[in-house]
């Protein structure tokens, strides 16, 4: 009986894992040693080769959204590739490889950073880079790629008041639509940071769905305004990448969700202990 119940539980878990489409999160595609968020062109090509040889099909966020909301069929082993921040090495290094291997991807663009140097972040001794300019973004689209909004200035949205959240989401959407002549219906939260206020304002602004990472997402439920993504690091070997794009990818997300929740509990406990200590000191 116990074995039978365990088999049922394992089947339920497998069904849950197998219905999620892996969404990969990249940043830069360049040769920068010791930067975990920058994948080299050689490694990125290795990833595309693996996906191609193992029967994966890249899909757009529109296709994924239609599948989640309308049960539209997807090709076997569907997968979504995303690039945060819109660096121009996505255009110069990633795009030729995507075209070569017949794949599509979505770049998440910050509207105030289009065609700018990376003055917004402290890169210390790392070489400066630029973001894709308007012409490059248009060519990206012409090659069958996709674009989603990544806010106006890349803030922690949950730290802003409602009016500032609305400004970040509205201005980014309208700027990209005006400059590129396409509807912008998908959002990517900077740093994976959001809360219920951000979701409600995103819905009011006209977004259909939003990309998160793992923070404040649910392992068991699919929320189109909190789509979970798997982080791709330059430090992972190919066998780890293979697991991250398989049905086991949800385990990686689950571990990150659990890790985040444990850190939150630890903060709450330390805060509570500090308050208790303060009370005894007062007494």
Secondary structure by P-SEA (a helix, b strand, c coil): caaaaaaaaaaaaaaaaaaccbbbbbccccccccccccccaaaaaaaaaaaaaabbbbbcaaaaaaaaacccccccbbbbbbbcccccccccccaaaaaaacccbbbbbcccccccccccccccccbbbbcccaaaaaaaaaaccbbbbccccccccccccaaaaaaaaaaaaaaaaaaccccccbbbcccccccaaaaaaaaaacccbbbbcccccccccccccbbbbbbbbccccaaaaaaaaccaaaaaaaaaaaaaaaaaaaaaaaaaaaaaaaaaaac
